[in-house]
Amino acid sequence: MLKAILIMFLIVNIPQVLILVFHSIYMLDYYLIIAPIISELIQAADVAYASTSFIINCAISSQFRTVFVRLFVPEVLLRRFNFSK
């Protein structure tokens, strides 16, 4: 599972680094040609990466699940479903 997070991180961030290098070399071309097209794709990839890594972390870490439930699940639901902290 940790390998999946690392692979997703590399898939999302390597294109961002390449675009940053391209931007620093060809500034005007970047703003006129590349930025309007790529910015939406990068944002979608970031959202997919964040969502996927959150789900994987929930699946592999019992401590993460416990802290998440303690922070975000109301006490009423905890008592109703007999969730032990």
N, C-alpha and C positions, 0 to 999 in steps of 0.2 A: 504494500500500500504506500509506503514511503517512497518507493521508486516511482509510483504513479504521480505523486505530488511533484517530485523532482522533474520528471519528464514534462508534465504540464507547465511547470515554471519555465523550463527551457524553451518550450514551444511558444510560450507567450512572450517571453522577454528577449529572446534573440532577435526577432524581427524589430522590436522596439529599439534595440541597440543599433541595428543596421540602419534604421531610419534616422536615428540621431546622428550617426556618422554622415549619412547622405545630406542631412539638413545642414551640418556644419560645413560641408564642402560646397554644396550647391544651394545656397540659401534662397534665391529667388525662384529657382525651379521647384524647390520643395513647396513653397507657399502657393504657387500657381497650379502645379500639376499633382503632386503627391498628397499633400495635406488633406484636401477635401475628400479624397477617395479612401485613404488609409485610416484616418482618424476614427471613423465609425467602426471599422473592422478591429482596430486595436481596443476600443472600448468594449466591444462585444467579447473579444478574447479575454480581456481582464475580468469581465463579469463571469464568464464561463469558468475561468481559473479559480476565482474566489469561491464560487458556489461549489465547484467540484472539490476543492481542498477542504472546505468546511464540512461537506458530507463525508469525505474520507476520514477527517479527524474525528468526527462524531462516531464513525463506525469502529475506529481502531483504539479509541482511548476512553476507558471507563471514567477516569478522573475528569476528562474534558466534558463528558456527558453529565457528570454529577455537578460540576461547576455551572454548566449551561442551564441545567434545570433549576439550580438554586437561584440564579440571577434572573431568569426570564419566565419561569412558570409561577403563577400566583399560588399563594399558600392554600387557597380554597381548593384548587385542583390537586395539590399534593395530598391534602387530607382526604379528599374524596376518593382518590385512586390508591390510597395507602402507600405512597412512595416514601421509602425510608432514605434519609439523608445519609 
